[in-house]
């Protein structure tokens, strides 16, 4: 106890002080104001959300309605509200459907889920049930935030002390102390025993991966085309693939959001070579281009397994343990279930273990040109995959692992210069995409960053599969297959559990200064995994609050995206600790085989029930639209001469959503929509301007933007035609966001029904503007051909000087030519592209071309700089 008081308590107090300093920095510099109020409700259906009302009731009885946000089930107010309560009013029959309430105020969070004490409620005069939630109070409007600021550092300090006390109690028992010391690498290791041949174990693990992937394909056809992959990415990828086959590099899509950029924003992976390779294999080899994302997943998970196996062997794992590591990582829910929802999670399966392997080889091979070039190429391809949050996390883990080895004395300090050189090389190779991506992102109006669902309360689901442990998915909104949502966090129990146990023991041992350097040297991967898990906990982990105020990081959301990195490194460190604990006993080989068999069986079971997704749409890519596209008599009902307006709940899991051509689905059918789904484009100045015009006069806006058809989902149900629906956000993740249905009442009263089908009703809107026209003849269309990089307008019917309007939003990187001569593009009153065309011009060409030259120039400069740095330091990096 004396040692605990002399060494561990001061160390824990110091850790608490550091965490408190992080909280103070986050509180002072955070972009997100802590005085706002937000209420989130999970579990209600769309009808209940439409009927629900949220208001603030002050201590003086005054009321203030909270505004609906673009996210269904979320209401918020940016004003400082204290000392009152938030009242949620909703139909009585829907109260039992509530799965959770989250009230955020002054930086604190009030969470209610079924099983907690019942909320205070009463029946109002209008027949609605009113549920009351008390707001936090503060003299200065921040006492709740202050309390939360102190609570988390004290909580973590208490956990460290508990870990230290447990360690000291364990050390009193010699046999247990010997096992623990050996597991953390404090005891000397002897020559390993057990199976030594690597390839049979690698092949056995590869067989398990293949069986698992074949099994999930039997669960659902097109397994890896679900959620955002299905309605956002795949339509644009296939459109770009067709354009590339026609000899044009895809940069822009006419099908959504009044013409939207594609390649430079990175969200579709169009600068990433495996994307088009997967399309080619699916189209030419399998004969079904809709399987492109399934091919993409198979390629990354199979290759990722072999790289992870190699990384495990290099880190010190024996073959059965390295194979178990590969299974735990590539078949984890973060990649299997997360990869089917957001396909850009799948490159993590390759590049995260590749960079981990590079860090593991840094001591022995870091001075070689082969290591430098292979690592730089891996970093460059990781950047080209397109998702900044993911490749930044990969680089952070790589740099942190290298820094830990240097700090522990395992690396000459000169090797860090080689790390800098390969980072520069990788960034240079990724600059052709990175530079335009940064320029594009700088023009986006970002919503408040540093938010999202963390991993703090998901540890149980990381250790045990369903139905032993249940958990919500990261977005807390999946309805189908809800009983297996916790599989998203699962990674095989054995190695992850050993890693978490080893982290707990390591935290207590690190409080003792005598062992810190040696412990850090022997447990690099545990420390990297613990750091990833800590940041992935979100605001509970404190560090996320600090990162959220940094440039770039302030726009990152969803800390759960750190889960695959935490899984990889915790499983690696746990495997090493478990292997050390087994020691050189005669039965160690059998124990390692048992670990592989257990992990393999658990991951096969995991794959057999991995049915969930963040949003589970009720269709596969992509059903035929013949009944919708073709009317009686053979006349085309929809075509690409005008735009369409989908009228559906954006997260509807019914089959009608596909028939309304919601999100980016029109691109899969060669049609055009005012709707669209993208997390970046709606925040650009062009789309914000168009949104304001739509908000001001939605009827006139539909005409101006060439909307001829409205497709209404049958799920919307009856609507009082005498009451005009409130106009909500139109150009966001969808024209109709959440439960606000602009124009629907007007359409039902004024538009002409063209077809009434079981799942969808098609309405024809009057007098839409053409997609290209002369300003003096706004109702007479000009022939226009849209492509993946722009459009061509036939002007042969015009005579004399003319002002031509191309009905797409004018964006900064658009250029216009008339018969090959550059022209000046302007913006009209609706934000559309407008050009003064000289007399006699026959063709008008618009091209969307991001500044690739700037990215290439920056990339070339960085590559040359990295090679020069590597040449200067070659052979000298042994310096300490």
Buried (B, 14 or more C-beta within 10 A) or exposed (E): EEEBEEBBBEBBBEBBEBBBEBBEBBBEEBEBEBBBBBBBBBBBEBBBBBBBBBBBBBEEEEEBEBEBBBBBBBBBBEEBBBEBBBBBBBBEEBBEBBBBBBBBBBBBBBEBBEEEEEBEBEEEEEEBBBBBBEBBBBEEBBBBBBBBBEEBBBBBBEBBBBBBBEBBEBBEEEEEBBBBBBBBBBBEEEEBBBBEEBEEBBEBBBEBBBEBBEBBBEEBEBBBBBBBBBBBBBBBBBBBBBBBEEEBBBBBBBBBBBBBBBBBBBBBBBBBEBBBBBBBBBBEEEEEBBBBBBBBBBBBBBBBBBBBBBBBBBBBBBBBBBBBBBBBBBBBBBBBBBBBBBBBBBBBBBBBBBBBBBBBBBBEBBBEEEBBBBBBBBBBBBBBBBBBBBBBBBBBBBBBBBBBBBBBEBBBEBBBBBBBBBBBBBBBBBBBBBBBBBBBBEEBEEBBBBBBBBBBBBBEBBBBBBEEBBBBBBBBBBBEBBEBBBBBBBBBBBBBBBBBBBBBBBBBBBBBEEBBEBBBBBBBBBBBBBBBBBBBBBBBBBBBBBBBBEEEBBBBBBBBBBBBBBBBBBBBBBBBBBBBBBBEEEEBBBBBBEBBEBBBEBBBBBBEBBBBBBBBBEBBBBEEBEBBBBBEEEEEBBBBBBBBBBBBBBBBBBBBBBBBBBBBBBBBBBBBBBBBBBBBBBBBBBBBBBBEBBBEEBBEBBBBBBBBBBBBBBBBEEBEEEEBBEBBBBBBBBBBBBBBBBBBBBBBEEBEEBBEEEBBBBBBBEEBBBBBBBEEEBEEBBBBEBBBBBBBBBBEEBEEEBBBBBBBBBBBBBBBBBBEEEBEBBBBEBBBBBBBBEEEBEBBBBBBBBBBEBBBBBBEEBBEBBBEBBEEBBEEBEEE
